[in-house]
Amino acid sequence: MSATIGILFPGMPGTTEMMVILLIAVLLFGANKIPKLARSTGEAMGEFQKGREEVEQELEEMREGGTAEGADASTVDSTESTETATETESN
């Protein structure tokens, strides 16, 4: 079984393989778009990580048990502040 896994996933690509992958990327996307693509990928990864951390924090708070009452109060407060802001803008 482990021999099959070794054949299917031999390890990290070496220098030659990385050069071939880079060449294919340049041919597909063009040299000008690769930095933009890398930047947008990095931003997406950062947003994903931030969202994941927020969800983990909320789950931890739920495990502690104190969020059920706090969440209801914060929802009411945010609704009231939104209504007040809307009334102020309409006047």
Phi and psi restraints in degrees (range 20) as a CNS / XPLOR table:
assign (resid 1 and name C) (resid 2 and name N)
       (resid 2 and name CA) (resid 2 and name C) 1.0 -67.9 20.0 2
assign (resid 2 and name N) (resid 2 and name CA)
       (resid 2 and name C) (resid 3 and name N) 1.0 -27.4 20.0 2
assign (resid 2 and name C) (resid 3 and name N)
       (resid 3 and name CA) (resid 3 and name C) 1.0 -67.0 20.0 2
assign (resid 3 and name N) (resid 3 and name CA)
       (resid 3 and name C) (resid 4 and name N) 1.0 -36.6 20.0 2
assign (resid 3 and name C) (resid 4 and name N)
       (resid 4 and name CA) (resid 4 and name C) 1.0 -66.5 20.0 2
assign (resid 4 and name N) (resid 4 and name CA)
       (resid 4 and name C) (resid 5 and name N) 1.0 -42.2 20.0 2
assign (resid 4 and name C) (resid 5 and name N)
       (resid 5 and name CA) (resid 5 and name C) 1.0 -64.0 20.0 2
assign (resid 5 and name N) (resid 5 and name CA)
       (resid 5 and name C) (resid 6 and name N) 1.0 -39.4 20.0 2
assign (resid 5 and name C) (resid 6 and name N)
       (resid 6 and name CA) (resid 6 and name C) 1.0 -63.9 20.0 2
assign (resid 6 and name N) (resid 6 and name CA)
       (resid 6 and name C) (resid 7 and name N) 1.0 -34.2 20.0 2
assign (resid 6 and name C) (resid 7 and name N)
       (resid 7 and name CA) (resid 7 and name C) 1.0 -74.1 20.0 2
assign (resid 7 and name N) (resid 7 and name CA)
       (resid 7 and name C) (resid 8 and name N) 1.0 -42.1 20.0 2
assign (resid 7 and name C) (resid 8 and name N)
       (resid 8 and name CA) (resid 8 and name C) 1.0 -71.5 20.0 2
assign (resid 8 and name N) (resid 8 and name CA)
       (resid 8 and name C) (resid 9 and name N) 1.0 -38.3 20.0 2
assign (resid 8 and name C) (resid 9 and name N)
       (resid 9 and name CA) (resid 9 and name C) 1.0 -126.9 20.0 2
assign (resid 9 and name N) (resid 9 and name CA)
       (resid 9 and name C) (resid 10 and name N) 1.0 80.9 20.0 2
assign (resid 9 and name C) (resid 10 and name N)
       (resid 10 and name CA) (resid 10 and name C) 1.0 -72.3 20.0 2
assign (resid 10 and name N) (resid 10 and name CA)
       (resid 10 and name C) (resid 11 and name N) 1.0 -13.1 20.0 2
assign (resid 10 and name C) (resid 11 and name N)
       (resid 11 and name CA) (resid 11 and name C) 1.0 132.8 20.0 2
assign (resid 11 and name N) (resid 11 and name CA)
       (resid 11 and name C) (resid 12 and name N) 1.0 -167.6 20.0 2
assign (resid 11 and name C) (resid 12 and name N)
       (resid 12 and name CA) (resid 12 and name C) 1.0 -71.5 20.0 2
assign (resid 12 and name N) (resid 12 and name CA)
       (resid 12 and name C) (resid 13 and name N) 1.0 144.7 20.0 2
assign (resid 12 and name C) (resid 13 and name N)
       (resid 13 and name CA) (resid 13 and name C) 1.0 -66.6 20.0 2
assign (resid 13 and name N) (resid 13 and name CA)
       (resid 13 and name C) (resid 14 and name N) 1.0 146.8 20.0 2
assign (resid 13 and name C) (resid 14 and name N)
       (resid 14 and name CA) (resid 14 and name C) 1.0 -85.0 20.0 2
assign (resid 14 and name N) (resid 14 and name CA)
       (resid 14 and name C) (resid 15 and name N) 1.0 -170.6 20.0 2
assign (resid 14 and name C) (resid 15 and name N)
       (resid 15 and name CA) (resid 15 and name C) 1.0 -63.0 20.0 2
assign (resid 15 and name N) (resid 15 and name CA)
       (resid 15 and name C) (resid 16 and name N) 1.0 -43.5 20.0 2
assign (resid 15 and name C) (resid 16 and name N)
       (resid 16 and name CA) (resid 16 and name C) 1.0 -63.2 20.0 2
assign (resid 16 and name N) (resid 16 and name CA)
       (resid 16 and name C) (resid 17 and name N) 1.0 -44.7 20.0 2
assign (resid 16 and name C) (resid 17 and name N)
       (resid 17 and name CA) (resid 17 and name C) 1.0 -64.1 20.0 2
assign (resid 17 and name N) (resid 17 and name CA)
       (resid 17 and name C) (resid 18 and name N) 1.0 -40.0 20.0 2
assign (resid 17 and name C) (resid 18 and name N)
       (resid 18 and name CA) (resid 18 and name C) 1.0 -64.8 20.0 2
assign (resid 18 and name N) (resid 18 and name CA)
       (resid 18 and name C) (resid 19 and name N) 1.0 -38.1 20.0 2
assign (resid 18 and name C) (resid 19 and name N)
       (resid 19 and name CA) (resid 19 and name C) 1.0 -64.7 20.0 2
assign (resid 19 and name N) (resid 19 and name CA)
       (resid 19 and name C) (resid 20 and name N) 1.0 -40.2 20.0 2
assign (resid 19 and name C) (resid 20 and name N)
       (resid 20 and name CA) (resid 20 and name C) 1.0 -65.2 20.0 2
assign (resid 20 and name N) (resid 20 and name CA)
       (resid 20 and name C) (resid 21 and name N) 1.0 -43.1 20.0 2
assign (resid 20 and name C) (resid 21 and name N)
       (resid 21 and name CA) (resid 21 and name C) 1.0 -62.5 20.0 2
assign (resid 21 and name N) (resid 21 and name CA)
       (resid 21 and name C) (resid 22 and name N) 1.0 -43.0 20.0 2
assign (resid 21 and name C) (resid 22 and name N)
       (resid 22 and name CA) (resid 22 and name C) 1.0 -63.1 20.0 2
assign (resid 22 and name N) (resid 22 and name CA)
       (resid 22 and name C) (resid 23 and name N) 1.0 -41.8 20.0 2
assign (resid 22 and name C) (resid 23 and name N)
       (resid 23 and name CA) (resid 23 and name C) 1.0 -62.4 20.0 2
assign (resid 23 and name N) (resid 23 and name CA)
       (resid 23 and name C) (resid 24 and name N) 1.0 -43.2 20.0 2
assign (resid 23 and name C) (resid 24 and name N)
       (resid 24 and name CA) (resid 24 and name C) 1.0 -64.2 20.0 2
assign (resid 24 and name N) (resid 24 and name CA)
       (resid 24 and name C) (resid 25 and name N) 1.0 -40.5 20.0 2
assign (resid 24 and name C) (resid 25 and name N)
       (resid 25 and name CA) (resid 25 and name C) 1.0 -62.8 20.0 2
assign (resid 25 and name N) (resid 25 and name CA)
       (resid 25 and name C) (resid 26 and name N) 1.0 -41.9 20.0 2
assign (resid 25 and name C) (resid 26 and name N)
       (resid 26 and name CA) (resid 26 and name C) 1.0 -64.1 20.0 2
assign (resid 26 and name N) (resid 26 and name CA)
       (resid 26 and name C) (resid 27 and name N) 1.0 -40.8 20.0 2
assign (resid 26 and name C) (resid 27 and name N)
       (resid 27 and name CA) (resid 27 and name C) 1.0 -67.6 20.0 2
assign (resid 27 and name N) (resid 27 and name CA)
       (resid 27 and name C) (resid 28 and name N) 1.0 -37.8 20.0 2
assign (resid 27 and name C) (resid 28 and name N)
       (resid 28 and name CA) (resid 28 and name C) 1.0 -74.9 20.0 2
assign (resid 28 and name N) (resid 28 and name CA)
       (resid 28 and name C) (resid 29 and name N) 1.0 -46.4 20.0 2
assign (resid 28 and name C) (resid 29 and name N)
       (resid 29 and name CA) (resid 29 and name C) 1.0 -101.4 20.0 2
assign (resid 29 and name N) (resid 29 and name CA)
       (resid 29 and name C) (resid 30 and name N) 1.0 -21.2 20.0 2
assign (resid 29 and name C) (resid 30 and name N)
       (resid 30 and name CA) (resid 30 and name C) 1.0 87.4 20.0 2
assign (resid 30 and name N) (resid 30 and name CA)
       (resid 30 and name C) (resid 31 and name N) 1.0 150.6 20.0 2
assign (resid 30 and name C) (resid 31 and name N)
       (resid 31 and name CA) (resid 31 and name C) 1.0 -66.5 20.0 2
assign (resid 31 and name N) (resid 31 and name CA)
       (resid 31 and name C) (resid 32 and name N) 1.0 -29.7 20.0 2
assign (resid 31 and name C) (resid 32 and name N)
       (resid 32 and name CA) (resid 32 and name C) 1.0 -75.3 20.0 2
assign (resid 32 and name N) (resid 32 and name CA)
       (resid 32 and name C) (resid 33 and name N) 1.0 -28.0 20.0 2
assign (resid 32 and name C) (resid 33 and name N)
       (resid 33 and name CA) (resid 33 and name C) 1.0 -89.4 20.0 2
assign (resid 33 and name N) (resid 33 and name CA)
       (resid 33 and name C) (resid 34 and name N) 1.0 -15.2 20.0 2
assign (resid 33 and name C) (resid 34 and name N)
       (resid 34 and name CA) (resid 34 and name C) 1.0 -63.5 20.0 2
assign (resid 34 and name N) (resid 34 and name CA)
       (resid 34 and name C) (resid 35 and name N) 1.0 -45.5 20.0 2
assign (resid 34 and name C) (resid 35 and name N)
       (resid 35 and name CA) (resid 35 and name C) 1.0 -61.5 20.0 2
assign (resid 35 and name N) (resid 35 and name CA)
       (resid 35 and name C) (resid 36 and name N) 1.0 -38.4 20.0 2
assign (resid 35 and name C) (resid 36 and name N)
       (resid 36 and name CA) (resid 36 and name C) 1.0 -64.8 20.0 2
assign (resid 36 and name N) (resid 36 and name CA)
       (resid 36 and name C) (resid 37 and name N) 1.0 -40.9 20.0 2
assign (resid 36 and name C) (resid 37 and name N)
       (resid 37 and name CA) (resid 37 and name C) 1.0 -64.5 20.0 2
assign (resid 37 and name N) (resid 37 and name CA)
       (resid 37 and name C) (resid 38 and name N) 1.0 -43.2 20.0 2
assign (resid 37 and name C) (resid 38 and name N)
       (resid 38 and name CA) (resid 38 and name C) 1.0 -64.8 20.0 2
assign (resid 38 and name N) (resid 38 and name CA)
       (resid 38 and name C) (resid 39 and name N) 1.0 -41.1 20.0 2
assign (resid 38 and name C) (resid 39 and name N)
       (resid 39 and name CA) (resid 39 and name C) 1.0 -64.0 20.0 2
assign (resid 39 and name N) (resid 39 and name CA)
       (resid 39 and name C) (resid 40 and name N) 1.0 -46.8 20.0 2
assign (resid 39 and name C) (resid 40 and name N)
       (resid 40 and name CA) (resid 40 and name C) 1.0 -66.7 20.0 2
assign (resid 40 and name N) (resid 40 and name CA)
       (resid 40 and name C) (resid 41 and name N) 1.0 -34.7 20.0 2
assign (resid 40 and name C) (resid 41 and name N)
       (resid 41 and name CA) (resid 41 and name C) 1.0 -65.4 20.0 2
assign (resid 41 and name N) (resid 41 and name CA)
       (resid 41 and name C) (resid 42 and name N) 1.0 -41.9 20.0 2
assign (resid 41 and name C) (resid 42 and name N)
       (resid 42 and name CA) (resid 42 and name C) 1.0 -63.7 20.0 2
assign (resid 42 and name N) (resid 42 and name CA)
       (resid 42 and name C) (resid 43 and name N) 1.0 -41.7 20.0 2
assign (resid 42 and name C) (resid 43 and name N)
       (resid 43 and name CA) (resid 43 and name C) 1.0 -64.1 20.0 2
assign (resid 43 and name N) (resid 43 and name CA)
       (resid 43 and name C) (resid 44 and name N) 1.0 -41.6 20.0 2
assign (resid 43 and name C) (resid 44 and name N)
       (resid 44 and name CA) (resid 44 and name C) 1.0 -63.8 20.0 2
assign (resid 44 and name N) (resid 44 and name CA)
       (resid 44 and name C) (resid 45 and name N) 1.0 -40.1 20.0 2
assign (resid 44 and name C) (resid 45 and name N)
       (resid 45 and name CA) (resid 45 and name C) 1.0 -65.0 20.0 2
assign (resid 45 and name N) (resid 45 and name CA)
       (resid 45 and name C) (resid 46 and name N) 1.0 -39.7 20.0 2
assign (resid 45 and name C) (resid 46 and name N)
       (resid 46 and name CA) (resid 46 and name C) 1.0 -63.7 20.0 2
assign (resid 46 and name N) (resid 46 and name CA)
       (resid 46 and name C) (resid 47 and name N) 1.0 -43.5 20.0 2
assign (resid 46 and name C) (resid 47 and name N)
       (resid 47 and name CA) (resid 47 and name C) 1.0 -64.1 20.0 2
assign (resid 47 and name N) (resid 47 and name CA)
       (resid 47 and name C) (resid 48 and name N) 1.0 -41.5 20.0 2
assign (resid 47 and name C) (resid 48 and name N)
       (resid 48 and name CA) (resid 48 and name C) 1.0 -61.6 20.0 2
assign (resid 48 and name N) (resid 48 and name CA)
       (resid 48 and name C) (resid 49 and name N) 1.0 -43.6 20.0 2
assign (resid 48 and name C) (resid 49 and name N)
       (resid 49 and name CA) (resid 49 and name C) 1.0 -65.5 20.0 2
assign (resid 49 and name N) (resid 49 and name CA)
       (resid 49 and name C) (resid 50 and name N) 1.0 -40.3 20.0 2
assign (resid 49 and name C) (resid 50 and name N)
       (resid 50 and name CA) (resid 50 and name C) 1.0 -63.2 20.0 2
assign (resid 50 and name N) (resid 50 and name CA)
       (resid 50 and name C) (resid 51 and name N) 1.0 -43.7 20.0 2
assign (resid 50 and name C) (resid 51 and name N)
       (resid 51 and name CA) (resid 51 and name C) 1.0 -63.7 20.0 2
assign (resid 51 and name N) (resid 51 and name CA)
       (resid 51 and name C) (resid 52 and name N) 1.0 -40.4 20.0 2
assign (resid 51 and name C) (resid 52 and name N)
       (resid 52 and name CA) (resid 52 and name C) 1.0 -63.3 20.0 2
assign (resid 52 and name N) (resid 52 and name CA)
       (resid 52 and name C) (resid 53 and name N) 1.0 -41.7 20.0 2
assign (resid 52 and name C) (resid 53 and name N)
       (resid 53 and name CA) (resid 53 and name C) 1.0 -64.9 20.0 2
assign (resid 53 and name N) (resid 53 and name CA)
       (resid 53 and name C) (resid 54 and name N) 1.0 -38.6 20.0 2
assign (resid 53 and name C) (resid 54 and name N)
       (resid 54 and name CA) (resid 54 and name C) 1.0 -64.0 20.0 2
assign (resid 54 and name N) (resid 54 and name CA)
       (resid 54 and name C) (resid 55 and name N) 1.0 -42.8 20.0 2
assign (resid 54 and name C) (resid 55 and name N)
       (resid 55 and name CA) (resid 55 and name C) 1.0 -65.1 20.0 2
assign (resid 55 and name N) (resid 55 and name CA)
       (resid 55 and name C) (resid 56 and name N) 1.0 -42.4 20.0 2
assign (resid 55 and name C) (resid 56 and name N)
       (resid 56 and name CA) (resid 56 and name C) 1.0 -62.7 20.0 2
assign (resid 56 and name N) (resid 56 and name CA)
       (resid 56 and name C) (resid 57 and name N) 1.0 -39.1 20.0 2
assign (resid 56 and name C) (resid 57 and name N)
       (resid 57 and name CA) (resid 57 and name C) 1.0 -65.6 20.0 2
assign (resid 57 and name N) (resid 57 and name CA)
       (resid 57 and name C) (resid 58 and name N) 1.0 -42.9 20.0 2
assign (resid 57 and name C) (resid 58 and name N)
       (resid 58 and name CA) (resid 58 and name C) 1.0 -63.2 20.0 2
assign (resid 58 and name N) (resid 58 and name CA)
       (resid 58 and name C) (resid 59 and name N) 1.0 -40.9 20.0 2
assign (resid 58 and name C) (resid 59 and name N)
       (resid 59 and name CA) (resid 59 and name C) 1.0 -64.0 20.0 2
assign (resid 59 and name N) (resid 59 and name CA)
       (resid 59 and name C) (resid 60 and name N) 1.0 -39.5 20.0 2
assign (resid 59 and name C) (resid 60 and name N)
       (resid 60 and name CA) (resid 60 and name C) 1.0 -64.6 20.0 2
assign (resid 60 and name N) (resid 60 and name CA)
       (resid 60 and name C) (resid 61 and name N) 1.0 -40.9 20.0 2
assign (resid 60 and name C) (resid 61 and name N)
       (resid 61 and name CA) (resid 61 and name C) 1.0 -64.9 20.0 2
assign (resid 61 and name N) (resid 61 and name CA)
       (resid 61 and name C) (resid 62 and name N) 1.0 -38.0 20.0 2
assign (resid 61 and name C) (resid 62 and name N)
       (resid 62 and name CA) (resid 62 and name C) 1.0 -66.4 20.0 2
assign (resid 62 and name N) (resid 62 and name CA)
       (resid 62 and name C) (resid 63 and name N) 1.0 -36.0 20.0 2
assign (resid 62 and name C) (resid 63 and name N)
       (resid 63 and name CA) (resid 63 and name C) 1.0 -64.6 20.0 2
assign (resid 63 and name N) (resid 63 and name CA)
       (resid 63 and name C) (resid 64 and name N) 1.0 -34.4 20.0 2
assign (resid 63 and name C) (resid 64 and name N)
       (resid 64 and name CA) (resid 64 and name C) 1.0 -70.7 20.0 2
assign (resid 64 and name N) (resid 64 and name CA)
       (resid 64 and name C) (resid 65 and name N) 1.0 -23.4 20.0 2
assign (resid 64 and name C) (resid 65 and name N)
       (resid 65 and name CA) (resid 65 and name C) 1.0 92.2 20.0 2
assign (resid 65 and name N) (resid 65 and name CA)
       (resid 65 and name C) (resid 66 and name N) 1.0 -7.3 20.0 2
assign (resid 65 and name C) (resid 66 and name N)
       (resid 66 and name CA) (resid 66 and name C) 1.0 -91.3 20.0 2
assign (resid 66 and name N) (resid 66 and name CA)
       (resid 66 and name C) (resid 67 and name N) 1.0 1.8 20.0 2
assign (resid 66 and name C) (resid 67 and name N)
       (resid 67 and name CA) (resid 67 and name C) 1.0 -88.6 20.0 2
assign (resid 67 and name N) (resid 67 and name CA)
       (resid 67 and name C) (resid 68 and name N) 1.0 -21.2 20.0 2
assign (resid 67 and name C) (resid 68 and name N)
       (resid 68 and name CA) (resid 68 and name C) 1.0 -61.3 20.0 2
assign (resid 68 and name N) (resid 68 and name CA)
       (resid 68 and name C) (resid 69 and name N) 1.0 -45.9 20.0 2
assign (resid 68 and name C) (resid 69 and name N)
       (resid 69 and name CA) (resid 69 and name C) 1.0 -74.0 20.0 2
assign (resid 69 and name N) (resid 69 and name CA)
       (resid 69 and name C) (resid 70 and name N) 1.0 -40.3 20.0 2
assign (resid 69 and name C) (resid 70 and name N)
       (resid 70 and name CA) (resid 70 and name C) 1.0 -66.7 20.0 2
assign (resid 70 and name N) (resid 70 and name CA)
       (resid 70 and name C) (resid 71 and name N) 1.0 -35.7 20.0 2
assign (resid 70 and name C) (resid 71 and name N)
       (resid 71 and name CA) (resid 71 and name C) 1.0 -67.9 20.0 2
assign (resid 71 and name N) (resid 71 and name CA)
       (resid 71 and name C) (resid 72 and name N) 1.0 -39.5 20.0 2
assign (resid 71 and name C) (resid 72 and name N)
       (resid 72 and name CA) (resid 72 and name C) 1.0 -64.6 20.0 2
assign (resid 72 and name N) (resid 72 and name CA)
       (resid 72 and name C) (resid 73 and name N) 1.0 -42.2 20.0 2
assign (resid 72 and name C) (resid 73 and name N)
       (resid 73 and name CA) (resid 73 and name C) 1.0 -66.6 20.0 2
assign (resid 73 and name N) (resid 73 and name CA)
       (resid 73 and name C) (resid 74 and name N) 1.0 -41.0 20.0 2
assign (resid 73 and name C) (resid 74 and name N)
       (resid 74 and name CA) (resid 74 and name C) 1.0 -68.9 20.0 2
assign (resid 74 and name N) (resid 74 and name CA)
       (resid 74 and name C) (resid 75 and name N) 1.0 -31.7 20.0 2
assign (resid 74 and name C) (resid 75 and name N)
       (resid 75 and name CA) (resid 75 and name C) 1.0 -67.1 20.0 2
assign (resid 75 and name N) (resid 75 and name CA)
       (resid 75 and name C) (resid 76 and name N) 1.0 -42.2 20.0 2
assign (resid 75 and name C) (resid 76 and name N)
       (resid 76 and name CA) (resid 76 and name C) 1.0 -65.2 20.0 2
assign (resid 76 and name N) (resid 76 and name CA)
       (resid 76 and name C) (resid 77 and name N) 1.0 -44.0 20.0 2
assign (resid 76 and name C) (resid 77 and name N)
       (resid 77 and name CA) (resid 77 and name C) 1.0 -61.3 20.0 2
assign (resid 77 and name N) (resid 77 and name CA)
       (resid 77 and name C) (resid 78 and name N) 1.0 -44.1 20.0 2
assign (resid 77 and name C) (resid 78 and name N)
       (resid 78 and name CA) (resid 78 and name C) 1.0 -68.8 20.0 2
assign (resid 78 and name N) (resid 78 and name CA)
       (resid 78 and name C) (resid 79 and name N) 1.0 -34.2 20.0 2
assign (resid 78 and name C) (resid 79 and name N)
       (resid 79 and name CA) (resid 79 and name C) 1.0 -66.7 20.0 2
assign (resid 79 and name N) (resid 79 and name CA)
       (resid 79 and name C) (resid 80 and name N) 1.0 -43.5 20.0 2
assign (resid 79 and name C) (resid 80 and name N)
       (resid 80 and name CA) (resid 80 and name C) 1.0 -64.0 20.0 2
assign (resid 80 and name N) (resid 80 and name CA)
       (resid 80 and name C) (resid 81 and name N) 1.0 -41.5 20.0 2
assign (resid 80 and name C) (resid 81 and name N)
       (resid 81 and name CA) (resid 81 and name C) 1.0 -68.1 20.0 2
assign (resid 81 and name N) (resid 81 and name CA)
       (resid 81 and name C) (resid 82 and name N) 1.0 -34.4 20.0 2
assign (resid 81 and name C) (resid 82 and name N)
       (resid 82 and name CA) (resid 82 and name C) 1.0 -67.3 20.0 2
assign (resid 82 and name N) (resid 82 and name CA)
       (resid 82 and name C) (resid 83 and name N) 1.0 -41.8 20.0 2
assign (resid 82 and name C) (resid 83 and name N)
       (resid 83 and name CA) (resid 83 and name C) 1.0 -65.2 20.0 2
assign (resid 83 and name N) (resid 83 and name CA)
       (resid 83 and name C) (resid 84 and name N) 1.0 -40.9 20.0 2
assign (resid 83 and name C) (resid 84 and name N)
       (resid 84 and name CA) (resid 84 and name C) 1.0 -63.8 20.0 2
assign (resid 84 and name N) (resid 84 and name CA)
       (resid 84 and name C) (resid 85 and name N) 1.0 -42.8 20.0 2
assign (resid 84 and name C) (resid 85 and name N)
       (resid 85 and name CA) (resid 85 and name C) 1.0 -64.7 20.0 2
assign (resid 85 and name N) (resid 85 and name CA)
       (resid 85 and name C) (resid 86 and name N) 1.0 -38.6 20.0 2
assign (resid 85 and name C) (resid 86 and name N)
       (resid 86 and name CA) (resid 86 and name C) 1.0 -65.7 20.0 2
assign (resid 86 and name N) (resid 86 and name CA)
       (resid 86 and name C) (resid 87 and name N) 1.0 -42.6 20.0 2
assign (resid 86 and name C) (resid 87 and name N)
       (resid 87 and name CA) (resid 87 and name C) 1.0 -63.9 20.0 2
assign (resid 87 and name N) (resid 87 and name CA)
       (resid 87 and name C) (resid 88 and name N) 1.0 -39.3 20.0 2
assign (resid 87 and name C) (resid 88 and name N)
       (resid 88 and name CA) (resid 88 and name C) 1.0 -66.0 20.0 2
assign (resid 88 and name N) (resid 88 and name CA)
       (resid 88 and name C) (resid 89 and name N) 1.0 -41.6 20.0 2
assign (resid 88 and name C) (resid 89 and name N)
       (resid 89 and name CA) (resid 89 and name C) 1.0 -68.0 20.0 2
assign (resid 89 and name N) (resid 89 and name CA)
       (resid 89 and name C) (resid 90 and name N) 1.0 -35.8 20.0 2
assign (resid 89 and name C) (resid 90 and name N)
       (resid 90 and name CA) (resid 90 and name C) 1.0 -73.4 20.0 2
assign (resid 90 and name N) (resid 90 and name CA)
       (resid 90 and name C) (resid 91 and name N) 1.0 -23.8 20.0 2
